[in-house]
Amino acid sequence: MGISRNPTFQTLPGSLSERGMDALTSSIPMNLPALRWQMIGRREEIQQIQQFLSREDSRLLTLTGFGGAGKTTLALYVAHSLLERFPGGVFFVDVSTINDPALILSAIAQAINLPEEPRRALKDTLRDFLANRLILFVLDNFEQVISGAPTLAELLDENPHLRLLVTSREALHLRGEQVMPILPMPPEDAVQMFLQRARTLNPAFQLTEANADSISELCAKLDGLPLAIELAATRTRMFSPQALLARLGSDLETGSPLLATLTSGARDLPLRQQTLRNAIAWSYNPLSANEKKTLWAAALFRPTFGIEVLVQVTGLPEDETIRALESLLDKNLIQSTQEQLTRFSMLDTIREFVREQAQQCGEWQPLLRAFVFYFRNTVDIAASEIEHNHLASAMAQIDLERENILFALEQALTSQENDLFGAAIRILAGLEQYWFAHCYYGEARKYIEQSLGLVQTRGTPQERATVYSMLGTYRWSQHDFAGAADAHRQSLILFEQAGDNIQLGRSMVNLAANLDSLGELEQADQYYKNGLALSQKHGDAWNELRAACNMGNRYHQILHDNERAIACWQSGLAVAERLGLRYEANTIRFNQAILFYDIRDFGRADSLLVNVVQSAQIDHYPQILLFAYGLQAMIATQRADFASARHLFLDAFQTNRELVGFDQLVELFEGLAELCLRLRQFEAATLLLGATARGDPLQPTTRDLPLVLERQKATISLRAALGSAVFQRTWEQGKQMPFNDLLAFAIAQCRLGDKKQHSDPILSTLTAREIDALRLLAQGKTNEEIARELVVVQKTAEKHVANILRKLGVKNRTEAATWAAQMDLTDPEE
């Protein structure tokens, strides 16, 4: 970096010189390189380092972090700021130029221009020079000579006024050492750094509406790593941020585009920092064989992993894996996450490099096989536990490893090895109950459709049957009963060919339920009987209770024989409670509650629902919880307890908001329309009913909740109340309203009359981003400050503010701020 070995006097830029540092640097010896950039972020770290080095009892601070994390820049900035604290001098020692720990003292002596004396030990010469001098040494890149750390301990012992600020990719492990990990930059600071570096190449480069999202995503892709961001910024001479982001898209082939693109760093940077690959190789190359294998295995996991699975994938003894993992943690190639369970993670930029290295030496595929088979077994065990009284723990295990399981599924599905492909189908089957109990419909569809396309040409009858069965379940969840029946017929034929009587019985019950919904009752009855007989013959109690539950629904919804419905449900409930199957038991209780609602026995319905809600909250059954809240709200509406009804509808709408869609909420919109009608909120009722008219009418067998109002009668009443013109306009508005806007409107209606909640439906017209901007505006922020807080261009912030004023119908920011205060929108967190 062109650092002089002789003490020189340099003027500090910016705020430091404003504190009168010009005169100070003329009297304090130092050789610190000049600061080339304005520091972005790191305020908290700077303050902590300054405070530590200013204490009498704090003498050794090591900044640790992966290469390119900004340790050197941060250390130099703080060193410049502490000149007046160290009148004896502040000196920079670049340790990366030496490989022999015996040369550490020589490097320090050269930094302070101290010649060695003939026939005298250098440490004695240093001791005499440092005596009674308050000096700060900044030792940079100490990982090169980490075994020489005891030399620093001796230096500190012999020189009580000495302070050491060390940068290293791993800690020194000395007594009295304070270690400060330097983490990647937060998103806002990363974006600012990218802009700063890009503008050095093109002063006209700006953050715009067109590139803002790409720059933010790009910085996230680079893990907020300063070196990677700087290298990416140099590429803006050739690529727009959008094109650069597309080019950095990770793949799973040798020759990562990310690593190939992040090259061409500044010529005056050390060679190890001129490309991202070099920066990582600096830490990777010295690793032992076990450390490399452990790192290769760790690169498979996303986002986190535990020790047990890492041991299984590496194939190394547990003690050797743990030692290797500890070393990798010390070197900041792996991070420990701050969670209740001990979990570990790896930066994406490091993962790319490590994967590339494992592929080149032929180790990736064997490790991937071990990874896939481990998670196949994990899902197999979880699927079995779901059927045997351990649903909560099984669901929690899948939740914990969900990303890893899905990665294993993706890799196995595309593998040309038949045993890996078979493992993929088993993972798919094992996720069925998890996906549909959690309403992860989009995720289920993605993998089912991908599997269906592959299994046709290479799958066994058992594997094809499994995929068709999953397809039938997915179509059933979307109320496509004809398509579901077709898929289950295919699975039934294939399971029979494969000789799997357990799954054959389950396919028969699945087919029967869909035939019921299609009105083909005689066929359904025959499949129920055959499926139940097979399950009883082969001891499949889980399918027995499913058949009992489905048949109870059939007697209630289709045949209107409540006595037989209750008998079926009680039979199924006995099996569920005997096996400890809480999800199935709650489903049956919910169905019983619907029956009691239909006969207006609200007391018994409510009593059942209280237990259902409590259990669904504890075990996280969002689908059951959604409809249980809805049914409770409908009961409150019938009892004219409108305040409770609002709150319960609100609870329902806010359950699993990120996963549910119109099809899951249409019955709740209908129920809320009934509430609005009874409250004489005619326009809201009309809009909601108009929204529910956009699809095909729900049939009794497709409903999850009871029918709450007679649509024709309600329509006549609303048209009379509003007049034909207003009614038609409002009806069409609801029919055309996008789902997210409709949901926001419904939530706003639920909050009407709640003293502490936002009580103005105008709020539902604001987007989430506009609400964020409104909060900041109410705190007195300018458009420029709002843009900075939201990490958008100022033009976008101005657009948000203009939309807010227009939608609120106010003239200026003051009136908007007043409205926000009335709505309790002034706090940073809502």
NORBELTA-V433549 format. One record per residue. N is the residue number from 1. RES is the residue in three letters. PHI is phi in degrees with one decimal (999 if undefined). Layout:
BEGIN
n res phi
N RES PHI
N RES PHI
END
This chain:
BEGIN
n res phi
1 MET 999
2 GLY 70.1
3 ILE -86.2
4 SER -73.2
5 ARG -80.9
6 ASN -97.9
7 PRO -57.4
8 THR -129.2
9 PHE -120.5
10 GLN -124.8
11 THR -83.1
12 LEU -85.4
13 PRO -82.5
14 GLY 60.3
15 SER -64.6
16 LEU -65.4
17 SER -65.9
18 GLU -67.2
19 ARG -90.4
20 GLY 82.0
21 MET -78.1
22 ASP -57.6
23 ALA -68.0
24 LEU -64.7
25 THR -69.4
26 SER -78.5
27 SER -117.3
28 ILE -108.3
29 PRO -67.5
30 MET -164.3
31 ASN -130.7
32 LEU -67.8
33 PRO -59.7
34 ALA -65.7
35 LEU -78.1
36 ARG -98.7
37 TRP -128.1
38 GLN -71.6
39 MET -66.2
40 ILE -110.0
41 GLY 67.2
42 ARG 62.0
43 ARG -61.9
44 GLU -64.8
45 GLU -63.6
46 ILE -60.2
47 GLN -63.4
48 GLN -65.1
49 ILE -66.4
50 GLN -59.3
51 GLN -64.8
52 PHE -63.2
53 LEU -73.9
54 SER -91.9
55 ARG -84.4
56 GLU -69.7
57 ASP -96.5
58 SER -118.8
59 ARG -125.9
60 LEU -135.8
61 LEU -123.7
62 THR -112.8
63 LEU -89.7
64 THR -111.5
65 GLY 160.1
66 PHE -65.9
67 GLY -57.3
68 GLY 90.0
69 ALA -78.8
70 GLY 98.6
71 LYS -64.4
72 THR -64.4
73 THR -58.5
74 LEU -65.7
75 ALA -61.8
76 LEU -66.4
77 TYR -60.2
78 VAL -65.5
79 ALA -59.3
80 HIS -59.2
81 SER -73.4
82 LEU -107.1
83 LEU -56.3
84 GLU -69.9
85 ARG -75.9
86 PHE -126.3
87 PRO -65.0
88 GLY -75.7
89 GLY 129.5
90 VAL -129.9
91 PHE -128.4
92 PHE -101.3
93 VAL -122.4
94 ASP -87.2
95 VAL -81.5
96 SER -66.6
97 THR -84.5
98 ILE -120.5
99 ASN -119.0
100 ASP -102.9
101 PRO -57.1
102 ALA -66.5
103 LEU -96.7
104 ILE -60.3
105 LEU -64.1
106 SER -62.8
107 ALA -63.0
108 ILE -66.1
109 ALA -62.4
110 GLN -64.3
111 ALA -63.7
112 ILE -100.8
113 ASN 59.5
114 LEU -102.5
115 PRO -73.7
116 GLU -76.9
117 GLU -97.3
118 PRO -59.5
119 ARG 54.5
120 ARG -139.4
121 ALA -64.7
122 LEU -62.6
123 LYS -65.3
124 ASP -71.7
125 THR -61.6
126 LEU -63.3
127 ARG -60.8
128 ASP -66.0
129 PHE -67.1
130 LEU -82.6
131 ALA -55.9
132 ASN 61.8
133 ARG -107.3
134 LEU -89.5
135 ILE -124.9
136 LEU -117.8
137 PHE -103.8
138 VAL -104.8
139 LEU -100.2
140 ASP -101.0
141 ASN 62.4
142 PHE -74.0
143 GLU -60.2
144 GLN -64.2
145 VAL -130.2
146 ILE -60.3
147 SER -68.9
148 GLY -90.1
149 ALA -55.8
150 PRO -57.9
151 THR -60.1
152 LEU -68.4
153 ALA -61.4
154 GLU -63.4
155 LEU -62.2
156 LEU -67.7
157 ASP -62.5
158 GLU -89.0
159 ASN -135.1
160 PRO -64.9
161 HIS -95.9
162 LEU -79.3
163 ARG -123.5
164 LEU -123.2
165 LEU -114.0
166 VAL -112.8
167 THR -110.7
168 SER -161.1
169 ARG -76.1
170 GLU -144.9
171 ALA -70.1
172 LEU -84.5
173 HIS 60.2
174 LEU -112.1
175 ARG -63.4
176 GLY 82.1
177 GLU -74.4
178 GLN -102.4
179 VAL -104.1
180 MET -123.6
181 PRO -67.0
182 ILE -100.2
183 LEU -86.8
184 PRO -57.3
185 MET -72.7
186 PRO -65.9
187 PRO -53.3
188 GLU -63.3
189 ASP -68.8
190 ALA -61.9
191 VAL -63.3
192 GLN -62.4
193 MET -66.3
194 PHE -58.4
195 LEU -63.9
196 GLN -59.6
197 ARG -69.6
198 ALA -63.6
199 ARG -71.5
200 THR -68.5
201 LEU -92.9
202 ASN -144.3
203 PRO -56.3
204 ALA -86.6
205 PHE -64.2
206 GLN -134.3
207 LEU -80.2
208 THR -125.2
209 GLU -60.5
210 ALA -72.0
211 ASN -111.0
212 ALA -59.2
213 ASP -64.5
214 SER -65.1
215 ILE -66.0
216 SER -62.0
217 GLU -66.3
218 LEU -62.8
219 CYS -64.7
220 ALA -67.3
221 LYS -59.4
222 LEU -91.3
223 ASP 62.8
224 GLY 64.7
225 LEU -84.9
226 PRO -53.6
227 LEU -61.8
228 ALA -63.6
229 ILE -65.6
230 GLU -63.4
231 LEU -65.0
232 ALA -64.8
233 ALA -61.7
234 THR -65.4
235 ARG -80.8
236 THR -69.9
237 ARG -68.0
238 MET -108.6
239 PHE -124.5
240 SER -69.7
241 PRO -55.6
242 GLN -64.6
243 ALA -68.5
244 LEU -65.6
245 LEU -63.1
246 ALA -62.9
247 ARG -69.2
248 LEU -83.6
249 GLY -54.1
250 SER -69.5
251 ASP -130.1
252 LEU -117.2
253 GLU -111.4
254 THR -62.7
255 GLY 91.2
256 SER -58.2
257 PRO -63.6
258 LEU -63.7
259 LEU -69.8
260 ALA -70.7
261 THR -83.7
262 LEU -85.3
263 THR -130.7
264 SER 66.1
265 GLY -72.4
266 ALA -57.2
267 ARG -66.0
268 ASP -88.1
269 LEU -78.5
270 PRO -57.6
271 LEU -54.3
272 ARG -66.1
273 GLN -111.7
274 GLN -83.6
275 THR -140.5
276 LEU -65.9
277 ARG -61.1
278 ASN -63.6
279 ALA -61.5
280 ILE -74.4
281 ALA -60.5
282 TRP -55.4
283 SER -89.3
284 TYR -76.3
285 ASN -58.2
286 PRO -76.8
287 LEU -66.7
288 SER -74.8
289 ALA -60.7
290 ASN -66.2
291 GLU -65.3
292 LYS -65.3
293 LYS -63.8
294 THR -65.0
295 LEU -68.1
296 TRP -59.6
297 ALA -63.5
298 ALA -62.3
299 ALA -67.9
300 LEU -75.4
301 PHE -88.4
302 ARG -155.1
303 PRO -91.3
304 THR -134.5
305 PHE -153.3
306 GLY -108.0
307 ILE -69.4
308 GLU -57.6
309 VAL -69.3
310 LEU -61.8
311 VAL -61.2
312 GLN -64.2
313 VAL -76.0
314 THR -69.4
315 GLY 77.9
316 LEU -85.8
317 PRO -57.2
318 GLU -57.7
319 ASP -64.9
320 GLU -70.1
321 THR -64.2
322 ILE -65.1
323 ARG -63.2
324 ALA -64.1
325 LEU -63.6
326 GLU -60.3
327 SER -64.0
328 LEU -66.6
329 LEU -64.7
330 ASP -59.1
331 LYS -87.1
332 ASN 60.9
333 LEU -84.5
334 ILE -132.9
335 GLN -115.8
336 SER -95.0
337 THR -86.0
338 GLN -88.4
339 GLU -127.7
340 GLN -62.3
341 LEU -91.7
342 THR -76.6
343 ARG -132.1
344 PHE -132.8
345 SER -146.0
346 MET -140.8
347 LEU -63.8
348 ASP -60.2
349 THR -64.0
350 ILE -70.5
351 ARG -57.6
352 GLU -59.8
353 PHE -64.9
354 VAL -64.3
355 ARG -58.3
356 GLU -61.1
357 GLN -65.7
358 ALA -64.9
359 GLN -66.2
360 GLN -65.4
361 CYS -99.1
362 GLY 76.4
363 GLU -99.1
364 TRP -66.6
365 GLN -64.8
366 PRO -60.1
367 LEU -68.3
368 LEU -62.8
369 ARG -61.2
370 ALA -61.3
371 PHE -62.3
372 VAL -62.8
373 PHE -68.4
374 TYR -62.0
375 PHE -77.9
376 ARG -60.4
377 ASN -66.0
378 THR -59.5
379 VAL -71.1
380 ASP -56.7
381 ILE -64.5
382 ALA -63.1
383 ALA -62.8
384 SER -67.0
385 GLU -65.4
386 ILE -59.8
387 GLU -88.3
388 HIS -134.4
389 ASN 72.3
390 HIS -132.5
391 LEU -61.5
392 ALA -60.7
393 SER -68.7
394 ALA -65.9
395 MET -62.0
396 ALA -63.9
397 GLN -66.0
398 ILE -67.4
399 ASP -55.9
400 LEU -62.3
401 GLU -106.7
402 ARG -54.5
403 GLU -64.5
404 ASN -67.2
405 ILE -63.2
406 LEU -66.8
407 PHE -65.9
408 ALA -60.8
409 LEU -61.5
410 GLU -61.9
411 GLN -67.4
412 ALA -71.0
413 LEU -62.5
414 THR -93.9
415 SER -74.9
416 GLN -86.8
417 GLU -88.1
418 ASN -62.2
419 ASP -69.9
420 LEU -69.8
421 PHE -63.2
422 GLY -62.1
423 ALA -63.5
424 ALA -61.3
425 ILE -66.4
426 ARG -66.9
427 ILE -62.6
428 LEU -56.5
429 ALA -63.8
430 GLY -68.1
431 LEU -89.1
432 GLU -56.1
433 GLN -65.2
434 TYR -63.3
435 TRP -61.2
436 PHE -80.3
437 ALA -70.6
438 HIS -99.0
439 CYS 62.8
440 TYR -85.3
441 TYR -67.6
442 GLY -62.5
443 GLU -64.9
444 ALA -60.8
445 ARG -59.7
446 LYS -55.2
447 TYR -78.7
448 ILE -65.2
449 GLU -66.0
450 GLN -63.1
451 SER -66.1
452 LEU -60.7
453 GLY -66.8
454 LEU -89.5
455 VAL -72.3
456 GLN -63.5
457 THR -99.9
458 ARG -134.4
459 GLY -86.5
460 THR -76.1
461 PRO -54.0
462 GLN -62.5
463 GLU -68.3
464 ARG -64.9
465 ALA -61.1
466 THR -61.4
467 VAL -68.0
468 TYR -63.2
469 SER -62.5
470 MET -63.8
471 LEU -61.2
472 GLY -61.2
473 THR -64.4
474 TYR -62.9
475 ARG -62.8
476 TRP -60.5
477 SER -63.5
478 GLN -98.8
479 HIS 65.7
480 ASP -94.3
481 PHE -73.0
482 ALA -66.6
483 GLY -64.2
484 ALA -65.3
485 ALA -62.1
486 ASP -61.0
487 ALA -64.8
488 HIS -68.5
489 ARG -63.3
490 GLN -61.9
491 SER -65.8
492 LEU -61.0
493 ILE -61.9
494 LEU -72.8
495 PHE -65.1
496 GLU -64.8
497 GLN -61.7
498 ALA -78.2
499 GLY 74.7
500 ASP -97.4
501 ASN -71.8
502 ILE -62.5
503 GLN -69.7
504 LEU -62.6
505 GLY -62.6
506 ARG -68.8
507 SER -63.0
508 MET -63.9
509 VAL -67.3
510 ASN -61.5
511 LEU -63.1
512 ALA -60.6
513 ALA -62.3
514 ASN -72.3
515 LEU -64.5
516 ASP -55.3
517 SER -66.1
518 LEU -89.0
519 GLY 81.6
520 GLU -93.0
521 LEU -70.3
522 GLU -65.5
523 GLN -62.4
524 ALA -58.9
525 ASP -59.5
526 GLN -66.5
527 TYR -68.9
528 TYR -59.9
529 LYS -62.5
530 ASN -65.9
531 GLY -66.1
532 LEU -65.9
533 ALA -63.6
534 LEU -63.6
535 SER -64.2
536 GLN -67.4
537 LYS -64.9
538 HIS -104.3
539 GLY 71.1
540 ASP -94.2
541 ALA -64.2
542 TRP -62.4
543 ASN -72.0
544 GLU -59.3
545 LEU -72.4
546 ARG -63.5
547 ALA -63.1
548 ALA -62.9
549 CYS -64.6
550 ASN -63.5
551 MET -68.6
552 GLY -61.5
553 ASN -61.3
554 ARG -62.6
555 TYR -65.1
556 HIS -77.5
557 GLN -82.8
558 ILE -104.8
559 LEU -93.8
560 HIS 55.4
561 ASP -108.9
562 ASN -64.9
563 GLU -63.8
564 ARG -70.8
565 ALA -60.9
566 ILE -64.0
567 ALA -62.7
568 CYS -62.2
569 TRP -64.1
570 GLN -64.6
571 SER -63.9
572 GLY -66.2
573 LEU -63.4
574 ALA -61.9
575 VAL -66.1
576 ALA -61.4
577 GLU -71.4
578 ARG -65.4
579 LEU -88.0
580 GLY 72.6
581 LEU -91.1
582 ARG -70.3
583 TYR -62.1
584 GLU -65.5
585 ALA -62.6
586 ASN -68.7
587 THR -61.5
588 ILE -65.6
589 ARG -62.5
590 PHE -62.9
591 ASN -63.1
592 GLN -64.0
593 ALA -62.6
594 ILE -63.0
595 LEU -59.8
596 PHE -67.3
597 TYR -63.0
598 ASP -61.4
599 ILE -96.3
600 ARG 62.8
601 ASP -94.8
602 PHE -67.1
603 GLY -62.1
604 ARG -67.3
605 ALA -62.5
606 ASP -64.8
607 SER -60.9
608 LEU -65.0
609 LEU -68.1
610 VAL -58.3
611 ASN -67.4
612 VAL -62.2
613 VAL -63.0
614 GLN -59.2
615 SER -67.5
616 ALA -65.8
617 GLN -68.7
618 ILE -67.4
619 ASP -93.2
620 HIS 58.1
621 TYR -111.4
622 PRO -63.5
623 GLN -66.5
624 ILE -62.5
625 LEU -62.4
626 LEU -54.7
627 PHE -79.5
628 ALA -66.5
629 TYR -60.2
630 GLY -61.4
631 LEU -68.2
632 GLN -61.5
633 ALA -63.6
634 MET -66.7
635 ILE -63.8
636 ALA -62.5
637 THR -62.1
638 GLN -64.7
639 ARG -86.9
640 ALA 64.6
641 ASP -92.5
642 PHE -71.0
643 ALA -64.1
644 SER -65.1
645 ALA -59.9
646 ARG -57.8
647 HIS -62.6
648 LEU -71.0
649 PHE -61.9
650 LEU -61.2
651 ASP -57.9
652 ALA -64.9
653 PHE -65.1
654 GLN -92.9
655 THR -82.2
656 ASN 56.7
657 ARG -58.5
658 GLU -74.1
659 LEU -112.7
660 VAL -82.3
661 GLY -128.6
662 PHE -58.8
663 ASP -61.0
664 GLN -78.7
665 LEU -109.5
666 VAL -57.9
667 GLU -71.0
668 LEU -70.8
669 PHE -60.2
670 GLU -63.1
671 GLY -64.1
672 LEU -67.5
673 ALA -60.8
674 GLU -60.5
675 LEU -62.8
676 CYS -61.9
677 LEU -62.6
678 ARG -69.8
679 LEU -90.0
680 ARG 63.5
681 GLN -93.3
682 PHE -69.4
683 GLU -66.3
684 ALA -63.2
685 ALA -61.6
686 THR -66.1
687 LEU -60.3
688 LEU -66.5
689 LEU -67.2
690 GLY -61.5
691 ALA -64.2
692 THR -74.6
693 ALA -87.6
694 ARG -73.7
695 GLY -111.6
696 ASP -69.4
697 PRO -58.9
698 LEU -76.1
699 GLN -90.9
700 PRO -53.4
701 THR -77.1
702 THR -99.7
703 ARG -87.6
704 ASP -98.9
705 LEU -122.5
706 PRO -66.5
707 LEU -70.9
708 VAL -98.8
709 LEU -151.4
710 GLU -83.3
711 ARG -61.2
712 GLN -64.0
713 LYS -66.0
714 ALA -64.4
715 THR -63.8
716 ILE -62.2
717 SER -63.2
718 LEU -69.7
719 ARG -62.2
720 ALA -67.0
721 ALA -72.2
722 LEU -100.2
723 GLY 88.5
724 SER -60.3
725 ALA -66.0
726 VAL -64.9
727 PHE -58.3
728 GLN -65.0
729 ARG -62.9
730 THR -69.4
731 TRP -58.8
732 GLU -66.0
733 GLN -59.8
734 GLY -66.2
735 LYS -65.4
736 GLN -96.3
737 MET -67.3
738 PRO -58.6
739 PHE -57.2
740 ASN -62.0
741 ASP -67.5
742 LEU -63.6
743 LEU -62.9
744 ALA -62.6
745 PHE -63.3
746 ALA -61.7
747 ILE -63.2
748 ALA -61.6
749 GLN -62.9
750 CYS -66.1
751 ARG -88.6
752 LEU -59.0
753 GLY 86.0
754 ASP -86.1
755 LYS -59.7
756 LYS -92.6
757 GLN -93.7
758 HIS -64.2
759 SER -109.3
760 ASP -123.3
761 PRO -63.8
762 ILE -57.9
763 LEU -57.2
764 SER -67.6
765 THR -84.3
766 LEU -84.3
767 THR -73.8
768 ALA -60.0
769 ARG -67.6
770 GLU -68.1
771 ILE -65.6
772 ASP -58.9
773 ALA -65.1
774 LEU -64.3
775 ARG -59.2
776 LEU -67.2
777 LEU -58.6
778 ALA -66.3
779 GLN -85.7
780 GLY 88.6
781 LYS -75.0
782 THR -79.4
783 ASN -60.0
784 GLU -63.3
785 GLU -69.0
786 ILE -62.9
787 ALA -60.3
788 ARG -66.6
789 GLU -65.9
790 LEU -89.2
791 VAL 55.3
792 VAL -133.8
793 VAL -74.2
794 GLN -63.3
795 LYS -60.2
796 THR -66.7
797 ALA -61.2
798 GLU -63.0
799 LYS -65.2
800 HIS -58.7
801 VAL -65.1
802 ALA -61.8
803 ASN -64.4
804 ILE -61.0
805 LEU -61.2
806 ARG -66.0
807 LYS -70.2
808 LEU -79.7
809 GLY 71.2
810 VAL -110.8
811 LYS -91.0
812 ASN -151.1
813 ARG -65.6
814 THR -63.1
815 GLU -65.9
816 ALA -64.8
817 ALA -65.4
818 THR -63.3
819 TRP -61.2
820 ALA -63.0
821 ALA -64.3
822 GLN -64.7
823 MET -90.2
824 ASP 62.3
825 LEU -107.6
826 THR -89.6
827 ASP -75.6
828 PRO -60.9
829 GLU -116.6
830 GLU -97.8
END
